[in-house]
Amino acid sequence: MGFATASNLQTIRSLDKEPVLHFPISRRGGAFANWDIGMEVADLTYLEEELRRVEERYNLTRREAKGNKYANIGIGEPPQPIEMDLDLLTSDFYVLTTTSARGSKYVDLFSKANVKSHAHPFPGCGLPTDSIYLPQTDDSVPLAFAYCHPSKSSAATLGPSGSLLGLAPSEHLRQMASPTFLKQLLDKGVIRRNVFSILLINGNEGVLSIGGTAAQAIRLVEQQTRDELDRVGMAEAGLNKHQELLKRGSEDVTSIYTRGSDWREGWSWSKVQGAEGWWQVLMQGVLVDGVRVLKNQPVVIDINSPFILAPPFAARAFYASISGSLPLASSPFYLFPCLNPPVLEFEFEGGTFPVLQGSKGADWVGMPGGRLNLGRLEEGSGYCVGAVVETRMGVGEDGGMAGNGMRDVWVLGEGFFRGVGGVFD
């Protein structure tokens, strides 16, 4: 997998020559903590509950949807709108219909394109084929998926209906004997590369691109915005240069498609390592104010974690390098001076990437503490709660290895992907 800063469009658009499906994604429940919504004081009870939920995802076989990133798709003929949760920890692709009124419900009887089969990929699940509508088009493609109905006597039927798209690198993480979403798109020629990319625009919105990256879509939006501003200016001046703007836009789009053919150039590529399954790579360094304070740290990528989780030793070393920081008593959270956030960079395969940035000093712009800040400790306090949080996953009571094998492993959550594009191949 590879990384590039979101400002480096020359690099990010290097996959744009291939067919790409762009799914707008949102965060279920809205923006987390004070990111983009200006929450002043941290709600520690809420933060601790969210941390528990994230850590439990690495132990549970059933994934919870709260706080997940999701995309909207249409299934069936006519299309039924379904919210499809994204998950980097599994490779299953399924649709769940419960008796609850919550969520988005798919009903196979309402689709003229539904084709049933005798297969049962999981208890309580069939394996039909139905039309899946592609984003930003009226086109559809027939895909197979696990279609599950929890028993009316089980607690699962009280949960919300919806869908899940697993994007883990290994099919060994499937719980269901059904084909994966990406493999079916490849087999049907909808996409040509078995890659996808994720770019988070803010605390609530982003783009999932399957078959390439989101750079082309972002570039076209930028061009449309500039053209609209030009039209407004020309209208105020009494001018009409509509044809000139169309010509310029057409030339600009053409130039996107004719760029270099080596789509790997410009990215910092990291080899997936560890046990086959999750997106685990080696973070070669953690830099605080330009000083490397940690090196060779294994990390798991998980966009559904609102935190960046660090194992105990790494968390202590990280905050010890930030002047004025201190641990919050009887808590996995740490505090740092709101008006003196550090300059943070993570290093992968020789490339460094800024993360959780914020302004310093009394002349700060935006939120005090920047994106490292989960909220002030209390009203009027000069200390903020840090988004890099200590986790004891995989650590036994005696300090040894235990549980899910996550001891000494970081989890890079959504905070890392704000301003960094990731390509998963």
C-alpha positions in Angstrom: 0.0 0.0 0.0 1.1 3.6 -0.5 0.7 7.1 0.9 0.9 10.6 -0.6 -0.1 14.0 0.8 -3.4 15.2 -0.4 -1.8 18.4 -1.7 0.3 16.4 -4.1 -2.2 16.1 -6.9 0.5 15.3 -9.5 1.2 12.1 -7.6 -2.4 11.3 -6.5 -3.8 11.6 -10.1 -1.3 9.0 -11.4 -4.0 6.3 -11.3 -6.6 8.4 -13.2 -6.1 6.7 -16.6 -7.9 3.6 -15.3 -11.7 3.2 -14.8 -12.4 4.4 -11.2 -15.6 4.2 -9.1 -15.9 7.1 -6.7 -18.1 6.6 -3.7 -18.7 9.6 -1.4 -18.5 8.4 2.1 -19.7 9.9 5.4 -19.1 9.1 9.1 -22.0 7.6 10.8 -23.1 9.9 13.6 -21.3 12.9 12.2 -17.9 14.4 13.0 -16.0 12.9 16.0 -15.3 15.0 19.2 -14.4 18.6 18.4 -13.0 18.0 14.9 -14.7 20.5 12.6 -17.5 21.2 15.1 -15.7 23.3 17.7 -16.5 21.4 20.9 -14.6 23.2 23.6 -14.4 20.8 26.6 -13.6 17.1 26.2 -16.3 14.7 27.2 -14.1 12.1 28.8 -16.9 9.6 29.4 -17.8 9.7 25.7 -14.1 9.4 24.7 -13.5 6.4 27.0 -16.7 4.7 25.6 -15.5 5.3 22.0 -12.0 3.9 22.9 -13.7 0.8 24.3 -15.7 0.3 21.2 -12.7 0.6 18.9 -10.6 -1.9 21.0 -13.5 -4.4 21.0 -13.6 -4.4 17.2 -10.3 -6.3 17.3 -11.8 -9.0 19.5 -15.3 -9.3 18.1 -16.2 -11.4 15.1 -19.3 -9.2 14.5 -18.5 -5.6 13.7 -20.5 -2.7 15.1 -21.5 0.1 12.8 -21.4 3.0 15.2 -19.0 5.6 13.9 -18.2 3.7 10.8 -17.6 5.3 7.4 -20.3 4.4 5.0 -21.3 4.9 1.3 -24.7 5.0 -0.3 -25.5 2.5 -3.0 -28.6 1.3 -4.9 -29.4 -2.4 -4.9 -32.1 -4.1 -7.0 -34.4 -3.1 -9.9 -35.7 -0.5 -9.2 -32.8 0.5 -7.0 -33.3 0.4 -3.2 -31.1 2.9 -1.4 -28.8 1.1 1.1 -26.1 2.4 3.4 -22.9 0.3 3.0 -20.5 0.4 5.9 -16.8 0.1 5.1 -14.5 -2.2 7.2 -10.7 -2.7 6.7 -10.8 -5.6 9.2 -12.8 -8.1 7.1 -13.3 -9.0 3.5 -17.0 -10.0 3.6 -19.6 -8.3 1.4 -23.1 -8.8 2.7 -26.6 -7.2 3.1 -28.4 -7.5 6.4 -32.2 -7.2 6.7 -33.6 -7.2 10.2 -37.1 -6.6 11.8 -36.0 -3.3 13.2 -37.1 0.0 11.6 -33.6 1.4 12.0 -31.0 1.5 9.2 -31.6 1.1 5.4 -33.6 -2.0 4.4 -33.2 -4.1 1.2 -36.1 -6.4 0.4 -35.4 -9.0 -2.3 -39.1 -9.4 -3.3 -39.2 -5.8 -4.4 -36.4 -6.3 -7.0 -37.2 -7.6 -10.5 -33.5 -8.4 -11.1 -33.0 -10.6 -8.0 -31.8 -14.1 -8.9 -31.8 -16.6 -6.0 -29.4 -19.5 -5.6 -29.3 -22.6 -3.4 -26.0 -21.5 -1.8 -25.8 -20.6 1.9 -22.5 -18.8 2.6 -23.3 -18.4 6.3 -26.1 -19.7 8.7 -29.2 -17.5 8.0 -27.8 -16.1 4.8 -28.5 -16.8 1.1 -26.4 -15.9 -1.9 -28.5 -14.1 -4.5 -27.4 -12.0 -7.4 -28.9 -8.5 -8.0 -28.2 -5.2 -9.7 -25.7 -3.0 -7.9 -25.9 0.6 -9.2 -22.5 2.3 -9.7 -21.9 5.8 -8.2 -22.5 9.0 -10.3 -24.1 6.9 -13.1 -27.3 5.2 -14.0 -25.4 2.0 -14.8 -25.7 -1.2 -12.8 -23.8 -4.5 -12.7 -25.1 -7.8 -11.4 -23.1 -8.9 -8.3 -23.5 -11.7 -5.8 -23.7 -11.0 -2.1 -24.6 -12.7 1.2 -28.2 -11.8 2.1 -28.8 -12.4 5.8 -31.9 -12.5 7.9 -31.2 -12.9 11.7 -33.6 -15.2 13.4 -36.6 -13.4 14.9 -35.7 -15.0 18.3 -32.1 -13.5 18.3 -31.0 -10.2 19.5 -29.4 -9.4 16.2 -32.7 -8.9 14.6 -33.2 -5.8 16.7 -30.2 -4.1 15.2 -30.3 -1.8 12.1 -30.5 -3.1 8.6 -27.8 -2.2 6.0 -24.8 -3.6 4.2 -21.1 -4.1 4.9 -18.2 -3.8 2.4 -15.1 -5.6 3.7 -11.8 -4.2 2.3 -9.3 -6.3 4.1 -6.3 -7.5 2.0 -6.9 -11.2 2.6 -9.9 -13.4 1.8 -8.9 -15.5 4.8 -10.7 -12.9 7.0 -14.0 -13.8 5.4 -16.6 -15.3 7.7 -18.9 -16.0 4.7 -18.2 -18.2 1.6 -19.2 -15.5 -0.9 -17.1 -13.6 -3.5 -15.6 -10.3 -2.5 -16.8 -7.0 -4.0 -13.6 -6.0 -5.7 -13.0 -9.4 -7.2 -16.4 -9.4 -8.8 -15.8 -5.9 -10.3 -12.5 -7.1 -11.7 -14.0 -10.2 -13.2 -16.7 -8.2 -14.9 -14.2 -5.7 -16.3 -15.8 -2.7 -14.3 -12.3 -1.9 -12.9 -8.8 -3.0 -14.2 -6.7 -2.8 -11.0 -7.3 -4.5 -7.7 -6.7 -1.3 -5.8 -8.7 1.2 -3.8 -8.0 4.5 -2.2 -9.4 6.5 0.7 -9.2 10.3 1.2 -10.9 12.0 4.1 -11.9 15.6 3.3 -13.0 16.6 6.8 -14.3 15.0 10.0 -17.5 13.8 8.3 -16.9 13.4 4.6 -14.5 11.7 2.2 -14.1 9.6 -0.9 -13.6 5.9 -1.5 -12.2 5.2 -4.9 -12.2 1.7 -6.2 -9.9 0.9 -9.1 -7.8 4.0 -8.6 -7.7 7.3 -6.6 -10.1 10.3 -6.1 -7.7 12.8 -7.6 -9.6 13.2 -10.9 -12.9 13.9 -9.1 -11.2 16.4 -6.8 -9.4 18.1 -9.7 -12.7 18.4 -11.7 -14.4 19.9 -8.6 -11.6 22.4 -8.3 -11.9 23.3 -12.0 -15.7 23.7 -11.8 -15.3 25.9 -8.7 -12.8 28.2 -10.5 -15.0 28.3 -13.7 -18.0 29.2 -11.6 -16.1 32.0 -9.9 -14.8 33.2 -13.3 -18.4 33.2 -14.7 -19.5 35.3 -11.7 -16.7 37.8 -12.3 -17.4 37.9 -16.1 -21.1 38.4 -15.5 -20.4 41.3 -13.2 -18.1 42.8 -15.9 -20.8 42.3 -18.6 -18.7 39.7 -20.5 -19.6 36.3 -22.0 -16.7 33.8 -22.3 -18.6 30.6 -21.7 -17.1 28.9 -24.7 -13.6 29.9 -23.6 -14.2 28.4 -20.2 -15.5 25.1 -21.6 -12.5 24.8 -23.9 -10.1 25.4 -21.0 -12.0 22.8 -18.9 -11.9 20.3 -21.7 -8.1 20.8 -22.2 -7.5 20.4 -18.5 -9.4 17.1 -18.3 -7.6 15.8 -21.3 -4.2 16.6 -19.7 -5.3 14.5 -16.7 -5.7 11.4 -18.9 -2.4 11.8 -20.7 0.0 11.9 -17.7 2.7 9.4 -17.0 1.9 5.7 -17.3 3.8 4.5 -14.2 1.1 4.7 -11.6 3.5 3.8 -8.8 5.7 6.8 -9.2 5.6 9.5 -6.4 4.0 7.3 -3.8 5.7 6.1 -0.6 5.0 2.4 -0.8 5.0 0.1 2.3 4.9 -3.7 2.1 2.0 -5.3 4.1 3.6 -7.4 6.8 2.6 -9.5 9.8 0.0 -12.2 9.8 -2.0 -12.3 6.6 -5.2 -10.4 7.1 -5.2 -6.7 8.2 -3.5 -3.8 6.5 -0.4 -3.9 8.7 2.7 -2.0 7.6 5.9 -0.7 9.2 6.0 2.9 10.3 9.7 3.7 10.1 9.7 6.7 12.3 7.6 9.1 14.5 9.0 12.7 14.4 8.0 15.3 17.0 9.1 18.9 16.1 11.6 17.4 13.6 13.2 14.9 16.1 12.7 11.2 15.5 11.5 9.9 18.9 10.4 6.4 17.8 11.4 4.1 14.9 10.2 0.8 13.3 6.7 0.7 14.8 4.2 -1.8 13.4 0.9 -0.2 12.5 -2.6 -1.4 11.4 -4.7 0.9 9.2 -8.3 1.4 10.4 -10.3 4.4 9.1 -13.1 3.5 11.5 -10.9 4.4 14.6 -11.4 8.0 15.5 -8.1 7.8 17.5 -4.5 7.1 16.7 -3.8 4.2 19.2 -0.3 3.7 20.5 1.0 0.8 22.7 2.0 1.8 26.3 5.7 2.3 25.8 5.2 4.2 22.5 2.5 6.4 24.0 4.8 7.3 26.9 7.8 8.1 24.7 5.6 10.1 22.3 4.2 12.4 24.9 7.5 12.6 26.8 8.9 14.4 23.7 6.1 17.1 23.8 7.0 19.9 26.2 4.5 20.4 29.0 2.5 17.2 28.3 1.4 14.8 31.1 -0.7 11.7 31.5 -4.3 12.1 32.7 -4.6 10.2 36.0 -6.2 6.7 35.8 -6.9 7.2 32.1 -5.4 6.1 28.8 -5.5 9.7 27.6 -2.7 12.3 27.8 -2.7 16.1 28.0 -0.7 18.7 26.1 -0.6 22.5 26.1 -3.4 23.7 23.8 -1.4 26.7 22.5 1.8 24.7 21.9 0.9 21.6 19.8 3.8 19.7 18.3 4.6 19.4 14.6 4.0 15.7 14.0 5.2 13.6 11.1 5.0 9.9 10.5 7.6 8.2 8.2 6.9 5.4 5.8 9.5 4.0 3.3 11.6 7.1 3.3 8.7 9.6 3.0 7.4 11.7 5.9 3.8 12.8 6.2 2.4 15.6 8.5 -0.4 14.5 10.8 -2.7 16.2 13.3 -1.5 19.7 12.5 -2.3 22.9 14.4 -1.2 26.5 14.9 1.1 27.5 17.7 1.2 30.4 20.2 -1.2 33.2 20.9 -1.7 34.0 17.2 -3.2 30.5 16.5 -5.6 30.2 13.6 -8.5 27.7 13.9 -8.9 25.3 16.8 -6.4 25.6 19.6 -4.2 22.4 19.6 -5.2 21.6 16.0 -6.3 18.1 15.1 -4.4 16.6 18.0 -6.9 18.2 20.3 -10.0 16.2 21.4 -11.1 19.1 23.6 -9.9 21.1 26.6 -9.6 19.3 29.9 -12.1 21.7 31.5 -13.5 25.2 30.9 -10.6 27.7 30.8 -7.9 25.1 31.0 -4.7 25.5 29.0 -4.5 21.7 28.6 -6.1 19.7 25.8 -6.7 16.0 25.5 -4.5 14.4 22.8 -5.9 12.3 20.0 -2.9 9.9 20.2 -4.2 7.5 22.9 -2.6 4.7 24.8 -4.0 1.2 24.2 -3.4 -2.0 26.1 -4.8 -4.3 23.5 -2.8 -7.5 23.4 -1.1 -6.8 26.8 -1.7 -9.4 29.5 -2.0 -8.6 33.2 1.6 -9.6 33.7 2.7 -7.3 30.8 3.2 -10.3 28.4 1.4 -11.2 25.2 -2.3 -11.8 25.4 -5.6 -11.7 23.6 -5.7 -10.5 19.9 -1.9 -10.2 19.2 -2.1 -6.4 19.1 0.6 -5.9 21.7 3.2 -3.2 20.5 1.0 -2.4 17.4 -0.3 1.1 16.6 -3.7 1.7 15.0 -3.7 4.6 12.5 -7.2 6.0 12.5 -9.1 8.7 10.6 -6.8 11.5 12.1 -3.9 10.2 9.9 -6.0 10.3 6.7 -6.9 14.0 7.1 -4.5 15.4 4.4 -2.9 12.0 3.5 -4.2 9.9 0.6 -3.8 6.1 1.0 -3.8 3.5 -1.8 -4.4 -0.1 -0.9 -3.2 -2.7 -3.4 
